[in-house]
Structures are given as structure tokens and as C-alpha cells.
Amino acid sequence: AQSVTQPDIHITVSEGASLELRCNYSYGATPYLFWYVQSPGQGLQLLLKYFSGDTLVQGIKGFEAEFKRSQSSFNLRKPSVHWSDAAEYFCAVGARSSASKIIFGSGTRLSIRP
Amino acid sequence: EAQVTQNPRYLITVTGKKLTVTCSQNMNHEYMSWYRQDPGLGLRQIYYSMNVEVTDKGDVPEGYKVSRKEKRNFPLILESPSPNQTSLYFCASSFSGLGGTYEQYFGPGTRLTVT
């Protein structure tokens, strides 16, 4: 069955420290991959996406993610977090075929320590 | 401006009183979806639609109905709301076709409280 796993429910990092949020997926073939961010009280905003090509993708707000086929992972990274990065982050996958739906992970809540 | 709109944004109702939450997108997207978000449970898909007159159940469809009579609109209907349907609801849309379903655009959310 198709699934997305975000193993970390809640992560706290210090401002200025580096960040890595984990995402693992189970899918029949190479999927489309997405990361979304939800700030408190807001809707979801697309951070970045992977469709094909370079496995390291750059997104908005200084985020990047790397697709690793062998590990079925699409981890999100940022070299130096800011207090404004405190939010909930969702990984999602979609199939490369018609009539497919997008599946979301359960989310990782990021807190920033001053 | 490309957007997904939802109405109402906030709704307080009583058990059993039928309600509809509207969703509309102006991007000519084929795919539309409804999610509910509850603390600790992330986003759970209620229903989705691949195109006009094509809908399918998501992970938590019980107690909800949808219709897709026009490409732009995808209303969520609660025929007899119950307190366990108190939640934050999001509508989303995206392009979809032979190549797959692409990134979704989300509406601002509807906060529903059923007493």
C-alpha cells in the first residue's frame, strides 16, 4: 500500500542551527514528491517539489530536499533556521500516472529555541 | 489571482443540522480534494475528485458527501453533522492528467464546530 511516514512528530532546534526533517515513502514507482509548510493558523504552502532530474531540489525560504531512491526518502533540510520557521511541515507523494491521488504524511511540528 | 476559496471560514452549528462548505478554484484544475485536520492526526483525506462527475472516497469519508457538477466547484456536504466532525477543513486543487497529479493548492481552511 502507498504510504508516507514522517517519523518525527515534534522537533526543537536552536535558532541558527541546521535542520533536517525526515520523510520516507512506500510507493510502486518513483513518485512525485512535495514538502508543504503550515504556519500557525494558516493554510498549507508549497515549499518545494521533485518531479524528475536533479535529486537535490531547492525551494522557498532557503529550504532544500534530497530525493534518495535507494532509501525511499525525501528529507527536508535548512542550513540555519530562523524563529519564523516554527511551523508544521508535511511531506506528500503523488503517482506518475493518471487517476492518482496525493498522500500526505502526518506532519512534523518544528519549534525554535531562542 | 489564482486561488482556492472556501466558505464559510468559520461555522458553529448544532448536531443534525445539514450544512454545506463550498470550495471553488479559478485555475481550471482537474483534481480537487477535501481534508480534515485534527491535532496529532495530520491531514486526512475525506473525498477527492479527478474531474467533473468523478469522485472517490478518501481515508475518512463517513458522514460526508461531495459532488462535482462543475470543474471549478467541489462542495462538502454534512447531511447530519455530529460533534466528532468538529475540525479544520481544507479544500485543495491541482492539475492532473496522464502524467500524474501535481502539487496541490490549498484553500484558507474552514473551522467547523458542531455542538
Interface residues (C-beta under 8 A of the other chain):
Chain A: I9 Y32 F34 Y36 Q42 G43 L44 Q45 L46 K49 F51 F90 A92 G94 A95 R96 S97 S98 A99 S100 K101 I102 I103 F104 G105 S106 G107
Chain B: Y31 S33 Y35 G40 L41 G42 L43 Q45 Y48 M50 D56 G58 F90 A92 S94 S96 G97 L98 G99 G100 T101 Y102 E103 Q104 Y105 F106 G107 P108 G109
